[in-house]
Amino acid sequence: MVSSHAWLRERALPAVRQMPEALREGWRRHGLSGPNWAGNALRAVTYGGAILLAGSLLLASLPPILSDTSTRAVVNAPVVLVTAPIDGELDKLLAEPGDPVAHGEVMARIRNDRLDRSTLIGLENQTHGTRISLQGLRERIEVLSNWLESLDRTIDIQRDFALRVANEVEREARAKAASAAATLAEMSTLVARQRRLLEAGVVSREVLQIALLRERAAQEDLLAAQAALARREAERRSIELGSYAGETQGALGSLIERRRDASLELARLRVDEAQLTNNLNALSGQTWTEAARLARLLDAEVPAPSNGHVLRAFASPGQRISAGDTIAGTVECRSAFVVGIFSVRQAHRLAVGARVVLEAEGWSEARFGHVRQVLPRTTDRVDTGYAVPFPPMERREMYVLIDIEPGSPLRTVHDTRGRPSVPCDIGRWVSVEIQGGFVSGLASAALRMSRQGLAMLFGQARGASGS
């Protein structure tokens, strides 16, 4: 290892000697000239840088009562978890950390080949059996309906025939009644004539008695004919009314009874048909619902819940996951904020809306923000809603949530392959300065000067060592 004196002699002194003549002349005017002016100048630069660095560290380590700047601050954002809607195996992950996603864009696909199909098979069997039973019942209904139609035609034919017969019989009975009435009238005339002849002494009383007996017989015949006529009229009226109560209408009445029984059976079968139809519709609906449920559980696409960027992936393709498991987390860069830790003594200067200055290593310029909220403490449950946990704090400290003002865009960190890995500077440590603070301004200036001095010093040293 080369000693410090050897390094000064071999590397640093030649580098100082190569400085511009104007710069060396300025150093001579300030008392740095002499035989060993180059070594004195190098020592002065080294001591100056050390003093600046020590001063900046001292200012940064002052008690919180004097500090207007917090270096314990980190860029954060609310995280939106993307969860699996079904059990299964993660087939594809279409978005990687750092990739932008739009609302509804498919981020992952899940397949599940281990589904229990016993319920669907049972419903399909019940549906098939009910459909067969309904088909058989409808065939019975069709046969019975056709038989009833044929029976109605037979009944109509026999009813018309019976009505014609009843009309003929009634007409015959009416003729017999009329004949009996004529015979009675003739016998009554004969009785009156025999009575006159008996009074005139032409005939004997026995002849009158015979005429009276014939008259009474004619009266009985008329009553019988009238009764037969009334019976035939009643039979005709019963046929017209559909009661079929006559002596010769037994066969027709039997057909009517059979038709009535068949009509009741057909009505019962139609009730059974309606019940089976309702059962079939219900089973078909349940089968469709179960099939759709299995289809959803078999293959599912996981959409992005909102516009944003993928922060990190919690599962990888081929991994077995359950419904509700987290697949990835997304953040919206426009919702990014800074959470910093300040002493409670600074609460009066950190009211909501107070303006602050934000700086970080890697940022080309300072950015501005304003206080959104002040939290006395937080919990693990609250931390789970953000991209990174809140920094730990000590007693008599508080969290300050700061919104980054528009016009201060955050960049995306890229990995070694040039692909985005952490969107919008999530997790980057920053320093937060209360705008207008004297001590913080002095500390920031000291830090910047020390950084510039050390960078110049080390750059010259590297250039000297390279030459």
C-alpha positions in Angstrom: 0.0 0.0 0.0 1.4 3.4 -0.9 1.9 5.7 2.1 0.3 9.2 2.4 3.7 10.9 1.9 4.4 8.8 -1.1 1.0 9.6 -2.6 1.6 13.3 -2.0 5.0 13.1 -3.6 4.1 10.9 -6.6 0.5 11.8 -7.4 -0.8 14.9 -5.7 2.2 17.3 -6.1 2.5 16.7 -9.8 -1.2 17.4 -10.1 -0.9 20.7 -8.2 2.1 21.7 -10.3 0.0 21.3 -13.4 -2.6 23.8 -12.2 -3.0 27.0 -14.3 -0.5 29.8 -13.6 -3.2 32.2 -12.6 -4.5 29.9 -9.9 -1.0 29.4 -8.5 -0.3 33.2 -8.6 -3.4 33.7 -6.5 -2.2 31.2 -4.0 1.2 33.0 -3.8 -0.5 36.3 -3.0 -2.3 34.6 -0.1 0.9 33.4 1.4 1.0 29.9 -0.1 4.2 30.6 -2.1 7.6 29.2 -1.1 9.8 26.3 -1.9 7.1 23.8 -0.8 4.1 25.9 -2.1 2.5 22.9 -3.8 2.4 20.8 -0.7 1.1 23.7 1.3 -1.7 24.4 -1.2 -2.7 20.7 -1.2 -2.8 20.7 2.6 -4.9 23.8 2.6 -7.4 22.3 0.2 -7.6 19.1 2.3 -8.0 21.0 5.6 -10.6 23.2 4.1 -12.6 20.3 2.8 -12.4 18.6 6.2 -13.5 21.7 8.0 -16.5 22.1 5.6 -17.4 18.5 6.1 -17.1 18.6 9.8 -19.2 21.8 9.9 -21.9 20.3 7.8 -22.0 17.2 10.0 -22.2 19.4 13.1 -25.0 21.4 11.7 -26.9 18.3 10.7 -26.5 16.7 14.1 -27.7 19.7 16.1 -30.6 19.1 18.4 -34.1 19.2 16.8 -34.8 22.5 18.5 -32.3 24.2 16.1 -32.9 22.1 13.0 -35.3 23.1 10.2 -34.4 20.1 8.1 -35.3 16.4 8.3 -33.2 13.8 6.6 -35.5 11.0 7.8 -38.1 11.3 5.0 -39.0 8.9 2.3 -41.1 9.1 -0.9 -44.3 7.0 -0.4 -47.6 6.4 -2.1 -50.9 4.5 -1.3 -50.6 1.0 -2.6 -53.6 -0.8 -4.3 -53.4 -4.5 -3.9 -54.4 -6.8 -6.8 -55.9 -10.0 -5.4 -56.8 -13.3 -7.0 -60.5 -13.7 -7.6 -60.3 -17.6 -7.7 -58.2 -20.5 -6.5 -55.8 -21.9 -9.0 -52.4 -21.6 -10.6 -50.9 -18.3 -11.8 -50.7 -18.9 -15.5 -49.3 -15.6 -16.7 -48.1 -12.4 -15.1 -48.5 -9.7 -17.9 -47.2 -6.7 -15.9 -43.8 -6.5 -14.1 -42.6 -4.1 -11.5 -42.3 -0.6 -12.9 -44.7 -1.2 -15.9 -47.6 1.3 -16.3 -51.1 -0.2 -16.3 -54.4 1.2 -17.2 -57.7 0.7 -15.4 -59.2 -2.6 -16.4 -56.0 -3.8 -18.2 -55.4 -7.5 -17.7 -52.5 -8.0 -15.3 -52.5 -11.7 -14.8 -54.3 -14.9 -15.8 -55.2 -17.8 -13.4 -56.2 -21.3 -14.3 -57.7 -23.9 -12.0 -58.0 -27.5 -13.1 -58.8 -28.9 -9.7 -62.5 -28.1 -9.6 -65.2 -30.3 -7.9 -67.8 -31.0 -10.6 -70.0 -33.3 -8.6 -72.6 -30.7 -8.1 -72.8 -29.9 -11.8 -72.9 -33.6 -12.7 -75.8 -34.2 -10.2 -77.7 -31.2 -11.5 -77.2 -32.4 -15.1 -78.5 -35.9 -14.2 -81.5 -34.5 -12.5 -82.2 -32.2 -15.4 -81.9 -35.1 -17.9 -84.2 -37.3 -15.8 -86.8 -34.6 -15.4 -86.7 -33.9 -19.1 -87.3 -37.6 -19.9 -90.2 -37.7 -17.4 -91.7 -34.6 -18.9 -91.4 -36.0 -22.4 -93.2 -39.2 -21.4 -95.9 -37.2 -19.6 -96.5 -35.1 -22.6 -96.8 -38.2 -24.8 -99.5 -39.5 -22.4 -101.3 -36.2 -22.5 -101.2 -36.3 -26.3 -102.6 -39.8 -26.5 -105.4 -39.0 -24.0 -106.3 -35.8 -25.8 -106.6 -37.7 -29.1 -108.7 -40.3 -27.4 -111.0 -37.7 -25.9 -111.4 -36.0 -29.4 -112.3 -39.4 -30.8 -114.7 -40.0 -27.9 -116.3 -36.6 -28.4 -116.9 -37.4 -32.1 -118.5 -40.8 -31.1 -120.7 -39.2 -28.5 -121.8 -36.5 -31.0 -122.8 -39.2 -33.5 -124.6 -41.3 -31.0 -126.3 -38.3 -29.5 -127.6 -37.2 -32.9 -128.8 -40.7 -33.5 -130.5 -41.0 -30.1 -132.1 -37.6 -30.6 -133.6 -38.7 -34.0 -134.8 -41.9 -32.5 -136.3 -40.0 -29.5 -138.1 -37.7 -31.9 -139.5 -40.7 -33.9 -140.7 -42.4 -30.8 -142.2 -39.2 -29.5 -144.0 -38.8 -32.8 -145.4 -42.4 -32.6 -146.5 -41.9 -29.0 -148.2 -38.6 -30.0 -150.0 -40.5 -32.8 -151.1 -43.2 -30.4 -152.4 -40.6 -27.9 -154.3 -38.9 -30.7 -155.8 -42.3 -31.8 -156.8 -43.1 -28.3 -158.4 -39.7 -27.9 -160.4 -40.3 -31.1 -161.5 -43.8 -30.0 -162.6 -42.3 -26.7 -164.7 -39.7 -28.5 -166.2 -42.3 -30.6 -167.1 -44.5 -27.6 -168.6 -41.4 -25.8 -170.8 -40.7 -28.9 -171.9 -44.4 -28.9 -172.8 -44.3 -25.3 -174.9 -41.2 -25.8 -176.7 -42.8 -28.7 -177.4 -46.1 -26.8 -178.7 -44.0 -23.9 -181.2 -42.3 -26.2 -182.2 -45.6 -27.7 -182.7 -47.1 -24.3 -185.0 -44.3 -23.3 -187.0 -44.8 -26.5 -187.2 -48.6 -25.7 -185.4 -49.6 -28.8 -182.4 -51.3 -27.0 -182.0 -53.0 -23.8 -180.0 -51.8 -20.8 -177.4 -54.5 -21.4 -176.4 -52.8 -24.7 -175.9 -49.5 -22.9 -173.7 -51.3 -20.3 -171.5 -52.7 -23.1 -171.1 -49.2 -24.6 -170.2 -47.8 -21.2 -167.5 -50.4 -20.7 -166.0 -49.7 -24.1 -166.0 -46.0 -23.3 -164.1 -46.7 -20.1 -161.6 -48.8 -21.9 -161.0 -46.0 -24.5 -160.4 -43.6 -21.6 -157.7 -46.0 -20.1 -156.1 -46.3 -23.5 -156.0 -42.5 -23.8 -154.4 -42.2 -20.4 -151.8 -44.8 -21.3 -151.0 -43.1 -24.6 -150.7 -39.7 -22.9 -148.3 -41.2 -20.3 -146.2 -42.8 -23.0 -146.1 -39.5 -24.9 -145.0 -37.7 -21.8 -142.2 -40.2 -21.2 -141.0 -39.9 -24.8 -141.0 -36.1 -24.5 -138.9 -36.3 -21.3 -136.4 -38.6 -23.0 -136.0 -36.2 -25.9 -135.5 -33.3 -23.5 -132.9 -35.2 -21.5 -131.0 -36.0 -24.7 -131.1 -32.3 -25.6 -129.9 -31.3 -22.1 -127.2 -34.0 -22.1 -128.5 -36.0 -19.1 -129.2 -39.2 -21.1 -131.6 -40.7 -18.5 -133.7 -42.7 -21.0 -134.1 -46.5 -21.0 -132.3 -46.8 -24.4 -129.6 -44.3 -23.6 -127.4 -46.4 -21.3 -124.6 -46.9 -23.8 -124.5 -43.1 -24.5 -124.5 -42.4 -20.7 -121.6 -44.8 -20.2 -119.6 -43.0 -22.9 -120.3 -39.7 -21.2 -119.0 -41.1 -17.9 -115.9 -42.4 -19.5 -115.3 -39.0 -21.1 -115.8 -37.2 -17.8 -113.2 -39.5 -16.1 -110.8 -39.1 -19.0 -111.2 -35.3 -18.8 -110.3 -35.4 -15.0 -107.3 -37.6 -15.8 -106.2 -35.1 -18.5 -106.5 -32.2 -16.1 -104.4 -34.0 -13.5 -101.8 -34.8 -16.1 -101.6 -31.2 -17.2 -101.0 -30.2 -13.5 -98.2 -32.7 -13.3 -96.9 -31.3 -16.6 -96.8 -27.8 -15.2 -95.0 -29.0 -12.1 -92.4 -30.9 -14.1 -92.0 -27.9 -16.4 -91.3 -25.6 -13.4 -88.9 -28.2 -12.0 -87.1 -28.5 -15.3 -86.8 -24.7 -15.6 -85.4 -24.5 -12.1 -83.0 -27.3 -12.6 -81.9 -25.8 -16.0 -81.3 -22.5 -14.3 -79.3 -24.1 -11.5 -77.3 -26.1 -14.0 -76.5 -23.0 -16.0 -75.5 -21.0 -12.9 -73.3 -23.9 -11.7 -71.7 -24.2 -15.1 -71.1 -20.4 -15.2 -69.6 -20.5 -11.7 -67.2 -23.3 -12.7 -66.3 -21.4 -15.9 -65.4 -18.4 -13.7 -63.4 -20.6 -11.4 -61.7 -22.4 -14.2 -60.1 -19.4 -15.9 -60.0 -15.9 -14.7 -58.4 -12.6 -15.8 -57.2 -10.2 -13.2 -57.7 -6.6 -14.2 -55.9 -3.6 -12.9 -58.0 -1.8 -10.3 -56.9 1.7 -11.4 -54.4 3.6 -13.5 -50.9 3.4 -12.1 -47.6 1.5 -12.1 -46.8 -1.9 -10.8 -44.8 -1.6 -7.6 -44.0 -5.2 -6.8 -45.2 -8.7 -7.6 -46.1 -11.1 -4.8 -46.6 -14.2 -6.9 -44.8 -15.8 -9.9 -46.1 -17.8 -12.8 -46.7 -21.5 -11.9 -47.4 -20.6 -8.2 -50.5 -22.1 -6.6 -52.6 -19.3 -5.0 -55.9 -19.1 -3.2 -58.8 -16.6 -3.8 -58.0 -13.4 -2.0 -54.2 -13.8 -2.2 -52.3 -10.8 -3.2 -50.7 -11.0 -6.7 -49.2 -7.6 -7.1 -49.3 -4.0 -5.7 -49.8 -0.9 -7.8 -49.3 2.8 -7.1 -50.4 6.0 -8.7 -47.5 8.4 -9.2 -49.8 11.4 -9.0 -50.7 10.2 -5.4 -47.1 10.0 -4.4 -46.1 12.0 -1.3 -43.2 12.4 1.2 -43.5 11.3 4.8 -40.9 12.9 7.0 -40.1 12.9 10.8 -39.9 16.2 12.7 -39.6 17.2 16.3 -42.9 18.2 17.9 -41.3 21.5 18.6 -41.6 22.3 14.9 -45.3 21.7 14.8 -46.1 25.4 14.8 -44.1 25.8 11.6 -45.6 22.7 9.9 -49.2 23.6 9.8 -51.3 22.2 6.9 -50.4 24.0 3.7 -46.9 25.0 4.9 -44.4 25.0 2.0 -41.2 22.9 2.2 -38.2 22.2 0.0 -37.3 18.6 -1.0 -33.8 17.4 -2.0 -32.4 14.0 -2.6 -29.3 12.3 -3.9 -29.8 11.8 -7.7 -32.2 14.7 -8.2 -30.9 17.4 -10.5 -32.7 20.2 -8.7 -34.7 20.8 -5.5 -38.5 20.3 -5.5 -41.2 21.9 -3.5 -44.1 20.5 -1.6 -46.7 21.5 1.0 -47.8 19.9 4.2 -50.9 17.7 3.8 -51.3 16.2 7.3 -49.5 15.9 10.6 -49.7 12.5 12.4 -48.6 12.0 16.0 -48.1 8.3 15.4 -49.1 5.4 13.1 -49.7 1.7 13.3 -48.8 -1.4 11.4 -52.3 -1.6 10.0 -51.9 1.9 8.5 -48.5 1.0 7.1 -50.0 -1.8 5.1 -51.9 0.7 3.0 -48.7 2.3 1.6 -45.9 1.2 -0.7 -43.2 1.4 2.0 -43.5 1.5 5.8 -43.2 4.8 7.6 -39.8 5.5 9.0 -39.4 4.7 12.7 -39.5 7.7 15.0 -38.4 8.5 18.6 -40.2 10.2 21.5 -41.5 13.7 21.0 -41.4 13.3 17.2 -44.2 13.3 14.6 -44.9 12.3 11.1 -45.4 15.0 8.5 -47.1 14.0 5.2 -46.1 16.3 2.3 -47.7 16.5 -1.2 -45.2 17.2 -4.0 -46.3 20.3 -5.9 -47.2 20.0 -9.6 -44.3 20.7 -11.9 -42.0 18.5 -9.8 -42.2 15.2 -11.7 -40.7 12.1 -10.0 -38.6 9.8 -12.1 -38.7 6.0 -12.4 -35.7 4.0 -11.2 -34.5 1.5 -13.7 -32.7 -1.8 -13.1 -29.4 -3.0 -14.6 -31.2 -4.2 -17.8 -32.7 -0.7 -18.4 -36.2 -1.8 -17.4 -38.3 0.3 -14.9 -38.2 -1.3 -11.4 -39.4 1.2 -8.9 -41.9 3.8 -10.2 -42.0 7.4 -9.2 -39.0 7.3 -6.8 -41.0 5.2 -4.3 -38.7 4.4 -1.3 -36.1 7.1 -2.1 -34.8 8.9 1.0 -35.0 12.7 0.8 -34.3 15.7 3.0 -37.2 18.1 3.9 -36.4 21.7 4.7 -38.8 24.1 6.2 -38.8 27.0 3.8 -37.3 30.1 5.2 -35.3 28.5 8.1 -31.9 30.1 8.8 -30.2 27.1 10.3 -31.5 24.8 7.7 -30.3 27.1 5.0 -26.9 27.3 6.5 -26.7 23.6 6.9 -27.8 23.0 3.3 -25.3 25.5 2.0 -22.6 23.9 4.1 -23.5 20.4 2.8 -23.5 21.6 -0.8 -20.1 23.4 -0.4 -18.6 20.3 1.3 -19.9 18.1 -1.5 -18.6 20.3 -4.2 -15.2 20.7 -2.4 -14.8 17.0 -1.8 -15.9 16.2 -5.4 -13.3 18.6 -6.8 -10.6 17.3 -4.4 -11.3 13.7 -5.2 -11.6 14.4 -8.9 -8.2 16.1 -8.9 -6.8 13.2 -6.9 -8.2 10.7 -9.4 -6.9 12.7 -12.3 -3.5 12.9 -10.7 -3.4 9.2 -10.0 -4.5 8.4 -13.6 -1.8 10.6 -15.1 
